[in-house]
Structures are given as C-alpha cells and as structure tokens.
Amino acid sequence: MAKRVPDGTDFRALLDGIEDPAHSIASRDRYIAIVASGAVEHALKLAIERHLAADLTEGERASLFRQPLGNFASRITMARALGVVSAEQAVELNRIRDIRNAFAHTIEALSFDAPEVTDLLGRMWHYPVADWAAYFAPAFPAHRQFLIICASFYDELVRHQLDRTRATPRRKSGGH
C-alpha cells in the first residue's frame, strides 16, 4: 500500500503522468531497487537452504519458505541465526530491504535521488562505492552504487558454503 492514498483527481493525474519523460527515471530506479533486492533475497534463500536437513522433502522446504521464512525480513533473521551473515551484514541487508520497500510501497514516482532513499543509501557501510580506475569520475551514481552493493551480497550469498566443522555435532568420547 502507498504511504498516502491520493484522491480521485490526484490519482488520475498520477496515472496520466506515467508517460512523462521524468517518470522514466523513477521507473528505471523502481525496477533496479525491486529486481536487485529480489536477487539478494533469492541468494539469501539459497544460502539458508544449505543449512537445512538433507532429508527434508521438497514440500517441506517449500512450506518453510512460505512460512515462517516467507519474507525478506524473516530470511535475514534466520540467516543471522544460522551464521550465514554477520550482525553487520544483517544490518546492511535490512537497509537493502528498506530501500526496496521505499520503492515498492508507493505509487508516486520515486528515484534514488529522493531524500528518503538517499538517506537510507547513505547509511549503508558499503556506500559510497568508489571507482578507483576512473580518476575523473571517482564515484558511481546512486542507482549504480545500489546495484554494486546488491551484486556483492548476491555473489557472497550464492557462494556461501556451510562450515561443516561447526554444523556437525561433536561426538563425546567415552563410549556413550
């Protein structure tokens, strides 16, 4: 749902303005925010699945990811509990989720230049992402930086491996 529901004339103007060229930047940014964070959420699911019991049926796995792990916030919490991500990474993942929600929960045109988005992005510890190879352009635009941050998390989560030395219970010696 939107933060503010426009009245009839405002809503009609909003719909009529979708084809406005200025709206194309907002549409691009909304697409970036939702798709990039969705990829991170999917990678988080894959990393969590590596910690599940091997004998779970496909139905049990599917049920688990409908509830209680049916949303990004609960997956972040579970990943933190399993040691998939650190406390600092969980904070960053929640910021990615918050940015996605800023775009997903409004019907108005929103871009990475909007104050509520720049505030969230500015609090990320990965921000700003510097392009050290480009001497005259030391930083990427905000939407590109968000993509780079999401791609970094995606890559790390997809490559996450279960630490079998921690996950396997140690057997007590002594014959019991």
Disulfide bonds with the S-S distance in Angstrom:
none
